[in-house]
Amino acid sequence: MNNAFNAASGLQNVGNQAFNMGNQLQQNQMAQGAMQQQLMQNLINSGKQQYAGFTGQPQQNLNTMLSTISAQPQLSGQEKSFKPGLFNYLQFAAGLA
């Protein structure tokens, strides 16, 4: 009977070891899956950023052009023009004589 008890105890130990190994394998697989999932998410995020850069480039170029145009100094002042009249022509003629 002692031999049967020792045999049963040995089988119990082997069963516990197998169970613990199975749990360890499962935890390792879950960790590996989480790493792969994070890697794939990083690739997706990078692709989204690159696509956003491509689609946003025309707007960025337009904004650059508009900021360049608006950076030009605003010239203000009065416009003066000269319209000679009869008196001006007479003064000119008198100056020639």
DRENTORKOL-3810 file (N, C-alpha, C; in nm, 4 decimals):
REM DRENTORKOL-3810
@n.u->0.0803; n.v->-0.1175; n.w->0.0000; ca.u->0.0000; ca.v->0.0000; ca.w->0.0000; c.u->0.0855; c.v->0.1252; c.w->0.0000
@n.u->0.1968; n.v->0.1201; n.w->0.0655; ca.u->0.2890; ca.v->0.2305; ca.w->0.0692; c.u->0.3423; c.v->0.2606; c.w->-0.0704
@n.u->0.3651; n.v->0.1546; n.w->-0.1478; ca.u->0.4128; ca.v->0.1727; ca.w->-0.2856; c.u->0.3063; c.v->0.2410; c.w->-0.3707
@n.u->0.1823; n.v->0.2044; n.w->-0.3526; ca.u->0.0738; ca.v->0.2668; ca.w->-0.4286; c.u->0.0615; c.v->0.4144; c.w->-0.3925
@n.u->0.0768; n.v->0.4440; n.w->-0.2648; ca.u->0.0707; ca.v->0.5845; ca.w->-0.2211; c.u->0.1857; c.v->0.6655; c.w->-0.2799
@n.u->0.3049; n.v->0.6076; n.w->-0.2809; ca.u->0.4209; ca.v->0.6768; ca.w->-0.3391; c.u->0.4029; c.v->0.6978; c.w->-0.4891
@n.u->0.3451; n.v->0.5993; n.w->-0.5562; ca.u->0.3217; ca.v->0.6094; ca.w->-0.7004; c.u->0.2187; c.v->0.7188; c.w->-0.7284
@n.u->0.1130; n.v->0.7225; n.w->-0.6481; ca.u->0.0100; ca.v->0.8242; ca.w->-0.6671; c.u->0.0665; c.v->0.9631; c.w->-0.6396
@n.u->0.1483; n.v->0.9736; n.w->-0.5378; ca.u->0.2100; ca.v->1.1012; ca.w->-0.5041; c.u->0.3027; c.v->1.1467; c.w->-0.6165
@n.u->0.3771; n.v->1.0531; n.w->-0.6742; ca.u->0.4657; ca.v->1.0856; ca.w->-0.7865; c.u->0.3874; c.v->1.1325; c.w->-0.9074
@n.u->0.2745; n.v->1.0674; n.w->-0.9346; ca.u->0.1907; ca.v->1.1088; ca.w->-1.0479; c.u->0.1308; c.v->1.2473; c.w->-1.0230
@n.u->0.0977; n.v->1.2721; n.w->-0.8970; ca.u->0.0435; ca.v->1.4035; ca.w->-0.8640; c.u->0.1483; c.v->1.5122; c.w->-0.8890
@n.u->0.2712; n.v->1.4833; n.w->-0.8516; ca.u->0.3790; ca.v->1.5806; ca.w->-0.8758; c.u->0.4014; c.v->1.6031; c.w->-1.0244
@n.u->0.3975; n.v->1.4969; n.w->-1.1015; ca.u->0.4143; ca.v->1.5097; ca.w->-1.2472; c.u->0.2992; c.v->1.5896; c.w->-1.3051
@n.u->0.1776; n.v->1.5661; n.w->-1.2557; ca.u->0.0611; ca.v->1.6422; ca.w->-1.3027; c.u->0.0735; c.v->1.7899; c.w->-1.2699
@n.u->0.1204; n.v->1.8214; n.w->-1.1486; ca.u->0.1401; ca.v->1.9614; ca.w->-1.1107; c.u->0.2461; c.v->2.0289; c.w->-1.1969
@n.u->0.3540; n.v->1.9568; n.w->-1.2260; ca.u->0.4587; ca.v->2.0127; ca.w->-1.3108; c.u->0.4049; c.v->2.0406; c.w->-1.4516
@n.u->0.3267; n.v->1.9463; n.w->-1.5043; ca.u->0.2699; ca.v->1.9650; ca.w->-1.6377; c.u->0.1744; c.v->2.0844; c.w->-1.6387
@n.u->0.0939; n.v->2.0956; n.w->-1.5336; ca.u->0.0009; ca.v->2.2080; ca.w->-1.5244; c.u->0.0766; c.v->2.3407; c.w->-1.5177
@n.u->0.1801; n.v->2.3462; n.w->-1.4365; ca.u->0.2606; ca.v->2.4690; ca.w->-1.4251; c.u->0.3304; c.v->2.5031; c.w->-1.5561
@n.u->0.3788; n.v->2.4021; n.w->-1.6261; ca.u->0.4427; ca.v->2.4263; ca.w->-1.7565; c.u->0.3399; c.v->2.4807; c.w->-1.8561
@n.u->0.2195; n.v->2.4238; n.w->-1.8533; ca.u->0.1142; ca.v->2.4726; ca.w->-1.9429; c.u->0.0793; c.v->2.6174; c.w->-1.9142
@n.u->0.0687; n.v->2.6511; n.w->-1.7849; ca.u->0.0403; ca.v->2.7903; ca.w->-1.7478; c.u->0.1518; c.v->2.8836; c.w->-1.7938
@n.u->0.2763; n.v->2.8416; n.w->-1.7758; ca.u->0.3899; ca.v->2.9243; ca.w->-1.8180; c.u->0.3898; c.v->2.9445; c.w->-1.9688
@n.u->0.3594; n.v->2.8391; n.w->-2.0450; ca.u->0.3522; ca.v->2.8514; ca.w->-2.1907; c.u->0.2416; c.v->2.9483; c.w->-2.2311
@n.u->0.1282; n.v->2.9373; n.w->-2.1632; ca.u->0.0163; ca.v->3.0257; ca.w->-2.1953; c.u->0.0531; c.v->3.1723; c.w->-2.1656
@n.u->0.1181; n.v->3.1976; n.w->-2.0556; ca.u->0.1591; ca.v->3.3343; ca.w->-2.0231; c.u->0.2610; c.v->3.3875; c.w->-2.1238
@n.u->0.3529; n.v->3.3019; n.w->-2.1661; ca.u->0.4515; ca.v->3.3424; ca.w->-2.2668; c.u->0.3837; c.v->3.3755; c.w->-2.3992
@n.u->0.2840; n.v->3.2943; n.w->-2.4375; ca.u->0.2133; ca.v->3.3201; ca.w->-2.5625; c.u->0.1330; c.v->3.4501; c.w->-2.5549
@n.u->0.0730; n.v->3.4760; n.w->-2.4395; ca.u->-0.0015; ca.v->3.6011; ca.w->-2.4239; c.u->0.0924; c.v->3.7212; c.w->-2.4332
@n.u->0.2086; n.v->3.7120; n.w->-2.3734; ca.u->0.3055; ca.v->3.8216; ca.w->-2.3803; c.u->0.3528; c.v->3.8430; c.w->-2.5237
@n.u->0.3780; n.v->3.7334; n.w->-2.5942; ca.u->0.4202; ca.v->3.7429; ca.w->-2.7344; c.u->0.3099; c.v->3.8055; c.w->-2.8194
@n.u->0.1868; n.v->3.7650; n.w->-2.7962; ca.u->0.0737; ca.v->3.8224; ca.w->-2.8699; c.u->0.0581; c.v->3.9709; c.w->-2.8433
@n.u->0.0776; n.v->4.0125; n.w->-2.7186; ca.u->0.0668; ca.v->4.1551; ca.w->-2.6853; c.u->0.1764; c.v->4.2351; c.w->-2.7558
@n.u->0.2962; n.v->4.1808; n.w->-2.7627; ca.u->0.4048; ca.v->4.2505; ca.w->-2.8323; c.u->0.3747; c.v->4.2624; c.w->-2.9818
@n.u->0.3228; n.v->4.1551; n.w->-3.0417; ca.u->0.2892; ca.v->4.1599; ca.w->-3.1834; c.u->0.1760; c.v->4.2585; c.w->-3.2094
@n.u->0.0780; n.v->4.2605; n.w->-3.1199; ca.u->-0.0321; ca.v->4.3541; ca.w->-3.1358; c.u->0.0184; c.v->4.4982; c.w->-3.1283
@n.u->0.1078; n.v->4.5276; n.w->-3.0369; ca.u->0.1629; ca.v->4.6627; ca.w->-3.0249; c.u->0.2449; c.v->4.7002; c.w->-3.1479
@n.u->0.3209; n.v->4.6047; n.w->-3.2004; ca.u->0.3986; ca.v->4.6300; ca.w->-3.3215; c.u->0.3064; c.v->4.6642; c.w->-3.4384
@n.u->0.1986; n.v->4.5883; n.w->-3.4546; ca.u->0.1053; ca.v->4.6153; ca.w->-3.5636; c.u->0.0368; c.v->4.7513; c.w->-3.5451
@n.u->0.0023; n.v->4.7854; n.w->-3.4204; ca.u->-0.0601; ca.v->4.9149; ca.w->-3.3950; c.u->0.0355; c.v->5.0280; c.w->-3.4277
@n.u->0.1636; n.v->5.0107; n.w->-3.3970; ca.u->0.2643; ca.v->5.1123; ca.w->-3.4307; c.u->0.2750; c.v->5.1308; c.w->-3.5816
@n.u->0.2684; n.v->5.0207; n.w->-3.6569; ca.u->0.2731; ca.v->5.0306; ca.w->-3.8031; c.u->0.1506; c.v->5.1042; c.w->-3.8562
@n.u->0.0336; n.v->5.0743; n.w->-3.7997; ca.u->-0.0894; ca.v->5.1414; ca.w->-3.8425; c.u->-0.0807; c.v->5.2905; c.w->-3.8132
@n.u->-0.0349; n.v->5.3251; n.w->-3.6932; ca.u->-0.0233; ca.v->5.4669; ca.w->-3.6568; c.u->0.0748; c.v->5.5403; c.w->-3.7464
@n.u->0.1857; n.v->5.4759; n.w->-3.7805; ca.u->0.2841; ca.v->5.5383; ca.w->-3.8695; c.u->0.2252; c.v->5.5610; c.w->-4.0076
@n.u->0.1511; n.v->5.4636; n.w->-4.0571; ca.u->0.0859; ca.v->5.4781; ca.w->-4.1874; c.u->-0.0158; c.v->5.5910; c.w->-4.1873
@n.u->-0.0903; n.v->5.6029; n.w->-4.0793; ca.u->-0.1890; ca.v->5.7111; ca.w->-4.0693; c.u->-0.1201; c.v->5.8470; c.w->-4.0675
@n.u->-0.0083; n.v->5.8573; n.w->-3.9972; ca.u->0.0651; ca.v->5.9840; ca.w->-3.9931; c.u->0.1208; c.v->6.0197; c.w->-4.1305
@n.u->0.1728; n.v->5.9192; n.w->-4.2003; ca.u->0.2288; ca.v->5.9447; ca.w->-4.3327; c.u->0.1178; c.v->5.9877; c.w->-4.4292
@n.u->0.0029; n.v->5.9217; n.w->-4.4227; ca.u->-0.1095; ca.v->5.9569; ca.w->-4.5091; c.u->-0.1574; c.v->6.0987; c.w->-4.4784
@n.u->-0.1639; n.v->6.1323; n.w->-4.3494; ca.u->-0.2048; ca.v->6.2676; ca.w->-4.3114; c.u->-0.1064; c.v->6.3710; c.w->-4.3656
@n.u->0.0210; n.v->6.3369; n.w->-4.3677; ca.u->0.1207; ca.v->6.4281; ca.w->-4.4248; c.u->0.1000; c.v->6.4476; c.w->-4.5734
@n.u->0.0690; n.v->6.3391; n.w->-4.6438; ca.u->0.0459; ca.v->6.3496; ca.w->-4.7889; c.u->-0.0792; c.v->6.4314; c.w->-4.8188
@n.u->-0.1875; n.v->6.4044; n.w->-4.7471; ca.u->-0.3123; ca.v->6.4744; ca.w->-4.7766; c.u->-0.3113; c.v->6.6174; c.w->-4.7253
@n.u->-0.2302; n.v->6.6475; n.w->-4.6257; ca.u->-0.2252; ca.v->6.7826; ca.w->-4.5723; c.u->-0.1247; c.v->6.8723; c.w->-4.6415
@n.u->-0.0429; n.v->6.8163; n.w->-4.7302; ca.u->0.0626; ca.v->6.8945; ca.w->-4.7956; c.u->0.0083; c.v->7.0100; c.w->-4.8791
@n.u->-0.0975; n.v->6.9910; n.w->-4.9596; ca.u->-0.1475; ca.v->7.1062; ca.w->-5.0364; c.u->-0.1915; c.v->7.2213; c.w->-4.9460
@n.u->-0.2606; n.v->7.1903; n.w->-4.8369; ca.u->-0.3031; ca.v->7.2958; ca.w->-4.7453; c.u->-0.1834; c.v->7.3649; c.w->-4.6816
@n.u->-0.0834; n.v->7.2868; n.w->-4.6471; ca.u->0.0373; ca.v->7.3451; ca.w->-4.5872; c.u->0.1071; c.v->7.4377; c.w->-4.6872
@n.u->0.1135; n.v->7.3959; n.w->-4.8138; ca.u->0.1755; ca.v->7.4809; ca.w->-4.9157; c.u->0.0973; c.v->7.6107; c.w->-4.9341
@n.u->-0.0363; n.v->7.5996; n.w->-4.9335; ca.u->-0.1193; ca.v->7.7188; ca.w->-4.9473; c.u->-0.0986; c.v->7.8128; c.w->-4.8295
@n.u->-0.0937; n.v->7.7580; n.w->-4.7101; ca.u->-0.0713; ca.v->7.8407; ca.w->-4.5914; c.u->0.0648; c.v->7.9101; c.w->-4.5968
@n.u->0.1660; n.v->7.8394; n.w->-4.6462; ca.u->0.2987; ca.v->7.8992; ca.w->-4.6592; c.u->0.2957; c.v->8.0159; c.w->-4.7569
@n.u->0.2285; n.v->7.9951; n.w->-4.8702; ca.u->0.2197; ca.v->8.1007; ca.w->-4.9703; c.u->0.1426; c.v->8.2208; c.w->-4.9140
@n.u->0.0313; n.v->8.1950; n.w->-4.8465; ca.u->-0.0475; ca.v->8.3048; ca.w->-4.7912; c.u->0.0282; c.v->8.3807; c.w->-4.6832
@n.u->0.1038; n.v->8.3093; n.w->-4.6016; ca.u->0.1806; ca.v->8.3786; ca.w->-4.4985; c.u->0.2932; c.v->8.4606; c.w->-4.5606
@n.u->0.3478; n.v->8.4124; n.w->-4.6718; ca.u->0.4510; ca.v->8.4888; ca.w->-4.7414; c.u->0.3926; c.v->8.6166; c.w->-4.8002
@n.u->0.2752; n.v->8.6034; n.w->-4.8583; ca.u->0.2102; ca.v->8.7210; ca.w->-4.9179; c.u->0.1729; c.v->8.8211; c.w->-4.8095
@n.u->0.1173; n.v->8.7720; n.w->-4.7005; ca.u->0.0724; ca.v->8.8638; ca.w->-4.5960; c.u->0.1893; c.v->8.9243; c.w->-4.5198
@n.u->0.3085; n.v->8.8705; n.w->-4.5351; ca.u->0.4251; ca.v->8.9251; ca.w->-4.4661; c.u->0.4812; c.v->9.0478; c.w->-4.5375
@n.u->0.4330; n.v->9.0754; n.w->-4.6582; ca.u->0.4805; ca.v->9.1917; ca.w->-4.7317; c.u->0.4313; c.v->9.3182; c.w->-4.6626
@n.u->0.5121; n.v->9.4206; n.w->-4.6609; ca.u->0.4687; ca.v->9.5448; ca.w->-4.5950; c.u->0.3486; c.v->9.6059; c.w->-4.6664
@n.u->0.2596; n.v->9.6582; n.w->-4.5890; ca.u->0.1424; ca.v->9.7251; ca.w->-4.6445; c.u->0.1792; c.v->9.8719; c.w->-4.6682
@n.u->0.1870; n.v->9.9076; n.w->-4.7928; ca.u->0.2223; ca.v->10.0437; ca.w->-4.8272; c.u->0.0972; c.v->10.1297; c.w->-4.8218
@n.u->0.1061; n.v->10.2396; n.w->-4.7529; ca.u->-0.0080; ca.v->10.3300; ca.w->-4.7469; c.u->0.0428; c.v->10.4720; c.w->-4.7671
@n.u->-0.0429; n.v->10.5535; n.w->-4.8105; ca.u->-0.0051; ca.v->10.6926; ca.w->-4.8337; c.u->-0.1046; c.v->10.7564; c.w->-4.9282
@n.u->-0.0709; n.v->10.8737; n.w->-4.9745; ca.u->-0.1590; ca.v->10.9444; ca.w->-5.0654; c.u->-0.0968; c.v->10.9448; c.w->-5.2036
@n.u->-0.1815; n.v->10.9285; n.w->-5.2979; ca.u->-0.1354; ca.v->10.9320; ca.w->-5.4356; c.u->-0.1475; c.v->11.0763; c.w->-5.4845
@n.u->-0.0395; n.v->11.1271; n.w->-5.5399; ca.u->-0.0420; ca.v->11.2643; ca.w->-5.5892; c.u->-0.0195; c.v->11.2597; c.w->-5.7400
@n.u->-0.0966; n.v->11.3345; n.w->-5.8052; ca.u->-0.0774; ca.v->11.3445; ca.w->-5.9498; c.u->-0.0796; c.v->11.4934; c.w->-5.9891
@n.u->-0.0201; n.v->11.5232; n.w->-6.1011; ca.u->-0.0090; ca.v->11.6616; ca.w->-6.1480; c.u->-0.0813; c.v->11.6719; c.w->-6.2811
@n.u->-0.1790; n.v->11.7598; n.w->-6.2824; ca.u->-0.2523; ca.v->11.7846; ca.w->-6.4062; c.u->-0.2294; c.v->11.9319; c.w->-6.4420
@n.u->-0.1434; n.v->11.9543; n.w->-6.5389; ca.u->-0.1132; ca.v->12.0945; ca.w->-6.5723; c.u->-0.2350; c.v->12.1663; c.w->-6.6337
@n.u->-0.2485; n.v->12.2893; n.w->-6.5948; ca.u->-0.3560; ca.v->12.3735; ca.w->-6.6500; c.u->-0.2979; c.v->12.4831; c.w->-6.7390
@n.u->-0.3832; n.v->12.5759; n.w->-6.7800; ca.u->-0.3439; ca.v->12.6830; ca.w->-6.8701; c.u->-0.2347; c.v->12.7704; c.w->-6.8073
@n.u->-0.2481; n.v->12.7992; n.w->-6.6781; ca.u->-0.1509; ca.v->12.8830; ca.w->-6.6100; c.u->-0.0127; c.v->12.8180; c.w->-6.6102
@n.u->-0.0065; n.v->12.6857; n.w->-6.5941; ca.u->0.1213; ca.v->12.6161; ca.w->-6.5956; c.u->0.1876; c.v->12.6249; c.w->-6.7330
@n.u->0.1053; n.v->12.6139; n.w->-6.8384; ca.u->0.1620; ca.v->12.6248; ca.w->-6.9726; c.u->0.2149; c.v->12.7666; c.w->-6.9982
@n.u->0.1442; n.v->12.8664; n.w->-6.9475; ca.u->0.1883; ca.v->13.0041; ca.w->-6.9668; c.u->0.3186; c.v->13.0301; c.w->-6.8910
@n.u->0.3319; n.v->12.9743; n.w->-6.7699; ca.u->0.4555; ca.v->12.9893; ca.w->-6.6931; c.u->0.5697; c.v->12.9236; c.w->-6.7653
@n.u->0.5445; n.v->12.8080; n.w->-6.8229; ca.u->0.6489; ca.v->12.7356; ca.w->-6.8939; c.u->0.6947; c.v->12.8165; c.w->-7.0151
@n.u->0.5993; n.v->12.8707; n.w->-7.0874; ca.u->0.6311; ca.v->12.9488; ca.w->-7.2081; c.u->0.7091; c.v->13.0745; c.w->-7.1692
@n.u->0.6733; n.v->13.1396; n.w->-7.0571; ca.u->0.7419; ca.v->13.2595; ca.w->-7.0131; c.u->0.8842; c.v->13.2248; c.w->-6.9711
@n.u->0.9033; n.v->13.1067; n.w->-6.9173; ca.u->1.0360; ca.v->13.0657; ca.w->-6.8760; c.u->1.1257; c.v->13.0390; c.w->-6.9963
@n.u->1.0697; n.v->13.0013; n.w->-7.1073; ca.u->1.1481; ca.v->12.9763; ca.w->-7.2258; c.u->1.1922; c.v->13.1064; c.w->-7.2932
@n.u->1.1127; n.v->13.2091; n.w->-7.2764; ca.u->1.1392; ca.v->13.3354; ca.w->-7.3455; c.u->1.2444; c.v->13.4185; c.w->-7.2803
END
